[in-house]
Amino acid sequence: MSILTSTSKGALLLSLAGFLTPAVQAQLANDECTGAVTVVDGPNGPFDSTGATTSSPAWPCASGGNDIWFVYSASCTGTVTIDTCGGGYDSAIQVFDSTCAPCPNFVSGPCNDDSCGLQSSVNIAASVGTILYIRVGGFVGSVGQFPLNILCTPGGGPAFPDDECSGATPIGLGLSAGLSTIGYTTSAPNWPCASGGSDRWFVFTPSCPGNYTFTTCTAGRGFDTALELFQGPCSPCGMTSLVCNDDTGGTCGLGSTISQPLLGGVQYFLRLGGFASGSGVCDIEITSAGNGTFAVASPGCGGTTITYSGSPNIGGAVNFTMTPVQGVAQIWIGLFPLNVPLCAAGCTLGTTFDAVFGGNVIASSIPCDPTIIGAQVYTQGLDLGAAGGCTVLDPLGIPFTLSDTILTTIGS
């Protein structure tokens, strides 16, 4: 027989409900970057991430989660190393430079899952006074206790001036061969494609407006490249990424190609890097879209040929190379065709001698002048002393060969 009244039963149920209901844990003060705890050089903590939630932006490594935040002011200009080595769980670290994007509007920064065992370590370049936000989470949301160790190592400038955009190497239309990224570091901002890194900077200033293509798809490519183009000025917060590419695909495979309409007379910064921070040697070829053309106007003789490359458009650049060379080489440019046969060997004088250059290679820039669109020029080479061509017109009996004559029509 029950001796509990309805009133006492209700009180008992309420008491049991309170006992069985889990206690609600207070949110950690530094669960978001707005409450970040200040840390300094040396060991900090230990800290505990138990009870933390996962904050934005999404983790780019470790499937990280359940994170807490710290803030650090760089004590030197150099490299800041931050780690959780000695911690008691599988941690993850991500660091954000707040110079251009303050809390909570961060741009994703360097991230690490495992470095010292299952604990984490990251390096980031900083200048004295740079405010860095540090997010410590766990692999797949693990939680636990950890120290936060910080070391700021002073250092000079980069090993290569063009390791950063402030020392970018000027680059122009045509082929730039044998460019190495070996020994280069990964610069800010983070790559939006290819998980890029180990990057080298170039600056390109087109003389004319138009569509330009940048590619590493040449025989000289020795690694899996990435390309990104920015509009300046060069500064941590001033550059705008215009286009980024990892793999062109097709016959180019792991080479990179980007195309973009550009303004004349404006500086653009080109960043060459590697997939997943790979490095190596490659070429960069820059061309402008247009309707300029090359064509063979008359044949050569004696096996001498002249090859052409580049962009035959206003604001472009063209290159001519005569091969092989057995004697003394000359190349000339003419405005008028001749097509005069010189001997039975088939040598034909293809054009007038309006400009003559010594050697077997010439490179020429085309002015950004709309009035020359449609103009035509001829290019031919001479190898004086080479066998296999003519001798009959030379009073000294010195043999010579002529290259084919190339007609260049300048496009827009």
C-alpha positions as CSV (number, residue, x, y, z in Angstrom):
1,M,0.0,0.0,0.0
2,S,1.5,3.3,-1.1
3,I,1.9,6.0,1.5
4,L,2.9,8.7,-1.1
5,T,0.3,11.3,-1.8
6,S,-0.1,12.8,-5.3
7,T,1.7,15.9,-4.1
8,S,4.7,14.0,-2.7
9,K,4.8,11.8,-5.8
10,G,5.1,15.0,-8.0
11,A,7.9,16.3,-5.8
12,L,9.7,13.1,-6.0
13,L,9.4,13.0,-9.8
14,L,10.7,16.5,-10.0
15,S,13.6,15.6,-7.8
16,L,14.5,12.5,-9.8
17,A,14.2,14.5,-13.1
18,G,16.7,17.0,-11.8
19,F,19.1,14.3,-10.7
20,L,18.9,12.5,-14.0
21,T,19.2,15.6,-16.2
22,P,22.9,16.1,-17.3
23,A,24.4,19.3,-16.1
24,V,24.7,22.0,-18.7
25,Q,28.4,22.9,-19.1
26,A,29.2,26.6,-19.5
27,Q,30.6,27.6,-22.9
28,L,34.4,28.1,-22.8
29,A,35.3,31.8,-22.9
30,N,37.7,31.3,-25.8
31,D,35.4,29.1,-27.8
32,E,35.3,31.8,-30.5
33,C,38.0,34.1,-31.8
34,T,36.3,37.1,-30.1
35,G,37.2,35.7,-26.7
36,A,40.8,34.6,-27.7
37,V,43.2,34.1,-24.8
38,T,46.4,36.1,-25.1
39,V,49.6,34.0,-25.3
40,V,53.3,34.9,-25.4
41,D,56.6,33.5,-26.4
42,G,57.6,30.3,-24.6
43,P,55.4,27.7,-23.0
44,N,51.7,28.6,-22.3
45,G,49.1,26.6,-20.5
46,P,48.3,23.8,-20.1
47,F,44.9,24.4,-21.6
48,D,41.8,22.1,-22.0
49,S,39.5,22.0,-25.0
50,T,36.8,19.9,-23.3
51,G,33.5,21.5,-23.9
52,A,34.6,23.4,-27.0
53,T,32.5,23.7,-30.1
54,T,33.7,23.9,-33.7
55,S,34.0,27.4,-35.1
56,S,34.2,28.9,-38.6
57,P,35.9,28.8,-41.0
58,A,35.9,25.1,-41.8
59,W,39.2,23.3,-41.0
60,P,41.4,22.7,-44.0
61,C,43.3,19.9,-42.3
62,A,42.7,17.1,-39.8
63,S,38.9,17.2,-40.2
64,G,39.5,19.5,-37.2
65,G,36.8,20.5,-34.7
66,N,36.0,21.4,-31.1
67,D,38.5,24.2,-31.1
68,I,39.5,27.1,-28.8
69,W,41.2,30.3,-29.7
70,F,44.4,32.3,-28.7
71,V,45.9,35.5,-29.9
72,Y,49.6,36.4,-30.1
73,S,51.6,39.5,-31.1
74,A,54.8,38.6,-32.9
75,S,57.8,39.6,-30.9
76,C,60.2,39.6,-33.9
77,T,60.4,39.8,-37.6
78,G,61.0,36.3,-38.8
79,T,59.4,32.9,-38.4
80,V,56.9,32.1,-35.7
81,T,56.7,28.4,-34.6
82,I,53.6,27.4,-32.7
83,D,53.1,23.8,-31.4
84,T,51.2,21.6,-29.0
85,C,54.1,19.1,-28.5
86,G,53.7,17.3,-25.2
87,G,49.9,17.4,-25.3
88,G,47.7,14.6,-24.3
89,Y,45.5,14.1,-27.3
90,D,45.5,14.2,-31.2
91,S,45.4,17.9,-31.8
92,A,45.3,20.2,-34.8
93,I,46.5,23.8,-35.2
94,Q,45.6,26.6,-37.6
95,V,47.0,30.1,-37.6
96,F,45.5,33.2,-39.1
97,D,47.2,36.5,-39.8
98,S,44.7,39.2,-38.9
99,T,46.4,42.0,-40.8
100,C,43.9,42.0,-43.7
101,A,41.0,40.1,-42.3
102,P,40.3,40.7,-38.6
103,C,38.3,38.4,-36.3
104,P,35.9,36.9,-37.2
105,N,36.4,37.4,-41.0
106,F,39.6,35.4,-41.3
107,V,41.1,34.0,-44.5
108,S,42.2,30.4,-44.0
109,G,45.8,30.2,-42.8
110,P,48.5,27.4,-42.4
111,C,47.2,24.3,-40.8
112,N,48.8,21.1,-39.4
113,D,47.5,17.9,-38.0
114,D,50.5,15.7,-36.9
115,S,54.1,17.0,-36.4
116,C,55.4,15.7,-33.1
117,G,53.6,12.4,-32.8
118,L,49.9,13.2,-32.9
119,Q,50.5,16.7,-31.8
120,S,50.8,19.7,-34.1
121,S,53.2,22.4,-35.2
122,V,53.0,25.3,-37.7
123,N,55.4,27.9,-39.0
124,I,54.3,31.3,-40.3
125,A,56.3,34.3,-41.4
126,A,55.5,37.5,-39.5
127,S,56.8,41.0,-38.8
128,V,57.1,42.4,-35.3
129,G,53.7,43.4,-34.0
130,T,51.8,41.2,-36.4
131,I,48.6,39.9,-34.6
132,L,48.2,36.2,-35.1
133,Y,45.1,34.2,-34.1
134,I,45.7,30.6,-33.2
135,R,43.0,27.9,-33.3
136,V,43.7,24.6,-31.5
137,G,41.2,21.8,-32.2
138,G,41.3,18.1,-32.4
139,F,41.6,15.5,-35.1
140,V,37.9,14.7,-36.0
141,G,36.9,16.8,-33.1
142,S,39.0,15.2,-30.4
143,V,39.4,17.1,-27.1
144,G,41.9,17.1,-24.3
145,Q,44.7,19.0,-22.6
146,F,47.7,20.6,-24.3
147,P,50.5,23.2,-23.9
148,L,50.9,25.9,-26.5
149,N,54.6,26.6,-27.2
150,I,55.6,29.7,-29.2
151,L,59.0,30.6,-30.6
152,C,59.7,33.7,-32.7
153,T,63.0,33.2,-34.6
154,P,64.4,36.4,-36.1
155,G,65.4,36.1,-39.7
156,G,66.6,38.2,-42.6
157,G,64.8,38.6,-45.9
158,P,64.0,35.7,-48.2
159,A,66.8,33.7,-49.9
160,F,65.5,35.0,-53.2
161,P,64.2,38.5,-53.8
162,D,61.3,37.2,-55.9
163,D,60.2,34.8,-53.1
164,E,57.7,37.6,-52.3
165,C,55.8,39.9,-54.6
166,S,57.8,42.9,-53.3
167,G,60.8,41.6,-55.2
168,A,58.9,40.2,-58.3
169,T,61.0,39.6,-61.4
170,P,59.8,41.5,-64.5
171,I,58.6,39.1,-67.2
172,G,57.5,39.9,-70.8
173,L,55.7,38.3,-73.7
174,G,57.3,35.2,-75.2
175,L,59.1,32.3,-73.6
176,S,61.0,32.7,-70.3
177,A,62.9,29.4,-70.0
178,G,64.6,27.5,-67.1
179,L,62.7,29.1,-64.2
180,S,63.4,27.3,-60.9
181,T,61.2,27.3,-57.7
182,I,63.6,25.1,-55.8
183,G,64.3,26.6,-52.3
184,Y,61.4,29.0,-52.5
185,T,58.9,29.4,-49.6
186,T,55.1,29.6,-49.6
187,S,53.9,33.2,-49.5
188,A,50.6,34.9,-48.6
189,P,47.8,34.9,-49.6
190,N,46.9,31.2,-49.5
191,W,46.5,29.6,-52.8
192,P,42.9,29.1,-54.0
193,C,43.9,26.2,-56.2
194,A,46.3,23.2,-56.3
195,S,47.1,23.5,-52.6
196,G,49.9,25.5,-54.1
197,G,53.2,26.5,-52.5
198,S,56.9,27.0,-52.9
199,D,56.1,30.0,-55.1
200,R,58.0,32.5,-57.1
201,W,56.7,35.9,-58.2
202,F,56.9,37.8,-61.5
203,V,55.5,41.2,-62.6
204,F,54.0,41.6,-66.0
205,T,52.9,45.0,-67.5
206,P,51.2,44.7,-70.9
207,S,51.7,47.6,-73.2
208,C,48.3,47.1,-74.8
209,P,44.9,46.0,-73.5
210,G,43.8,42.5,-74.6
211,N,43.5,38.9,-73.7
212,Y,46.7,37.3,-72.4
213,T,47.6,33.7,-71.8
214,F,50.2,32.4,-69.4
215,T,51.3,28.8,-69.5
216,T,53.9,26.3,-68.3
217,C,52.9,23.9,-71.1
218,T,56.3,23.6,-72.7
219,A,58.9,20.9,-73.1
220,G,60.9,22.5,-70.3
221,R,58.3,21.7,-67.6
222,G,59.8,19.5,-64.9
223,F,57.2,19.4,-62.2
224,D,53.5,19.7,-61.4
225,T,53.0,23.5,-61.6
226,A,50.4,26.0,-60.5
227,L,49.8,29.6,-61.7
228,E,47.9,32.5,-60.2
229,L,47.5,36.0,-61.5
230,F,46.9,39.1,-59.3
231,Q,46.1,42.7,-59.9
232,G,48.2,44.9,-57.6
233,P,49.4,46.8,-55.8
234,C,51.7,44.4,-54.0
235,S,50.8,44.5,-50.4
236,P,49.4,42.0,-47.8
237,C,45.9,43.4,-48.3
238,G,46.0,45.2,-51.7
239,M,46.2,42.3,-54.3
240,T,43.1,40.8,-55.9
241,S,43.4,37.2,-57.2
242,L,42.1,37.2,-60.8
243,V,42.5,33.6,-61.9
244,C,44.3,30.4,-60.6
245,N,45.0,27.1,-62.4
246,D,46.5,23.8,-61.3
247,D,46.3,21.4,-64.3
248,T,45.6,22.3,-68.0
249,G,44.9,18.7,-68.8
250,G,44.9,17.2,-72.3
251,T,48.3,17.1,-73.9
252,C,49.7,19.5,-71.3
253,G,48.8,17.2,-68.4
254,L,50.0,18.6,-65.1
255,G,51.1,22.0,-66.6
256,S,49.1,25.1,-65.9
257,T,47.4,27.7,-68.1
258,I,45.5,30.8,-67.3
259,S,43.9,33.4,-69.6
260,Q,42.7,36.8,-68.6
261,P,41.7,40.2,-70.2
262,L,44.2,42.8,-69.0
263,L,44.5,46.6,-69.2
264,G,47.4,48.2,-70.9
265,G,50.1,49.8,-68.8
266,V,48.8,48.2,-65.5
267,Q,51.1,46.0,-63.4
268,Y,49.9,42.4,-62.8
269,F,51.6,39.9,-60.5
270,L,52.1,36.3,-61.6
271,R,52.8,33.6,-59.0
272,L,54.4,30.3,-60.1
273,G,54.2,27.5,-57.6
274,G,53.8,23.8,-57.3
275,F,50.9,21.4,-56.6
276,A,51.0,20.6,-52.8
277,S,54.1,22.8,-52.6
278,G,56.2,20.8,-55.0
279,S,59.1,22.6,-56.8
280,G,61.3,22.2,-59.8
281,V,62.2,23.9,-63.1
282,C,59.8,25.0,-65.9
283,D,59.2,27.6,-68.6
284,I,56.6,30.3,-68.7
285,E,55.2,31.4,-72.0
286,I,53.1,34.6,-72.3
287,T,51.1,35.3,-75.4
288,S,48.4,37.8,-76.4
289,A,45.3,36.8,-78.3
290,G,45.0,38.5,-81.7
291,N,44.7,37.9,-85.4
292,G,48.4,38.4,-86.3
293,T,50.0,35.6,-88.4
294,F,53.2,34.2,-89.6
295,A,53.6,32.6,-93.1
296,V,56.4,31.4,-95.4
297,A,56.7,33.8,-98.3
298,S,59.5,32.1,-100.2
299,P,61.7,29.0,-99.6
300,G,65.3,28.8,-98.4
301,C,68.2,26.8,-99.7
302,G,71.0,24.6,-98.5
303,G,69.1,23.3,-95.5
304,T,69.0,26.8,-93.7
305,T,65.7,27.6,-92.0
306,I,64.3,30.3,-89.8
307,T,61.8,29.6,-87.0
308,Y,59.5,32.1,-85.5
309,S,57.6,32.4,-82.2
310,G,55.8,34.9,-80.1
311,S,52.7,37.1,-80.6
312,P,52.6,39.1,-83.9
313,N,50.1,41.6,-82.5
314,I,50.3,45.2,-81.4
315,G,51.9,45.2,-77.9
316,G,53.3,41.7,-78.6
317,A,56.8,40.4,-79.2
318,V,58.2,38.1,-81.9
319,N,61.4,36.0,-82.1
320,F,63.3,34.6,-85.1
321,T,66.1,32.0,-85.0
322,M,68.1,30.8,-88.1
323,T,69.6,27.3,-88.0
324,P,72.0,25.7,-88.7
325,V,74.8,28.2,-88.8
326,Q,78.1,27.2,-90.5
327,G,79.6,30.5,-91.3
328,V,78.7,34.2,-90.5
329,A,75.0,34.7,-89.8
330,Q,72.9,37.7,-90.6
331,I,69.1,38.4,-90.4
332,W,67.4,41.2,-92.1
333,I,63.9,42.7,-92.1
334,G,62.3,44.2,-95.2
335,L,59.1,46.0,-96.0
336,F,58.7,44.8,-99.6
337,P,58.9,41.3,-101.1
338,L,61.4,40.5,-103.9
339,N,61.3,36.8,-104.6
340,V,64.4,37.0,-106.8
341,P,66.0,33.6,-107.7
342,L,69.8,33.7,-107.2
343,C,71.1,30.3,-108.4
344,A,70.2,26.8,-109.4
345,A,70.4,25.6,-105.8
346,G,67.1,27.3,-105.2
347,C,68.2,30.3,-103.2
348,T,65.7,33.1,-103.4
349,L,66.2,36.7,-102.2
350,G,62.9,37.2,-100.5
351,T,62.8,40.8,-99.3
352,T,64.5,44.2,-99.2
353,F,67.3,45.0,-96.8
354,D,65.6,47.7,-94.6
355,A,67.2,46.6,-91.3
356,V,70.1,44.2,-91.0
357,F,71.2,42.5,-87.8
358,G,74.3,40.4,-87.1
359,G,73.8,36.9,-85.6
360,N,71.2,34.2,-86.1
361,V,68.6,35.4,-83.5
362,I,66.6,38.5,-83.3
363,A,63.8,39.5,-81.0
364,S,61.5,42.5,-81.6
365,S,58.7,44.2,-79.7
366,I,55.7,45.5,-81.6
367,P,54.4,48.9,-80.5
368,C,51.0,49.4,-79.1
369,D,49.9,51.4,-82.1
370,P,46.5,50.7,-83.7
371,T,47.7,52.3,-87.0
372,I,50.0,49.5,-87.7
373,I,47.4,46.7,-87.6
374,G,47.5,44.9,-90.9
375,A,51.0,46.0,-91.7
376,Q,53.3,43.3,-93.2
377,V,57.1,42.8,-92.7
378,Y,59.4,40.1,-94.1
379,T,62.3,38.4,-92.3
380,Q,65.1,36.4,-94.0
381,G,68.5,35.0,-92.9
382,L,71.9,34.6,-94.6
383,D,74.7,32.1,-93.6
384,L,77.8,33.4,-95.4
385,G,80.3,30.6,-95.9
386,A,77.9,27.8,-95.6
387,A,78.0,25.0,-98.2
388,G,75.0,23.8,-100.1
389,G,73.7,27.0,-101.5
390,C,74.9,29.6,-104.0
391,T,78.4,30.7,-105.1
392,V,77.8,32.1,-108.6
393,L,76.8,35.6,-107.5
394,D,79.8,35.9,-105.1
395,P,82.9,37.3,-106.9
396,L,85.1,35.9,-104.2
397,G,83.6,32.4,-104.6
398,I,82.4,32.3,-101.0
399,P,79.4,30.0,-100.7
400,F,76.3,31.1,-98.8
401,T,72.8,29.8,-98.0
402,L,69.6,31.7,-97.4
403,S,66.7,30.9,-95.1
404,D,63.1,30.9,-96.0
405,T,61.4,34.3,-95.9
406,I,58.8,34.8,-93.2
407,L,55.9,37.1,-93.8
408,T,54.6,38.6,-90.5
409,T,51.2,40.3,-90.6
410,I,50.6,42.4,-87.5
411,G,47.2,41.9,-85.8
412,S,45.2,43.6,-83.2
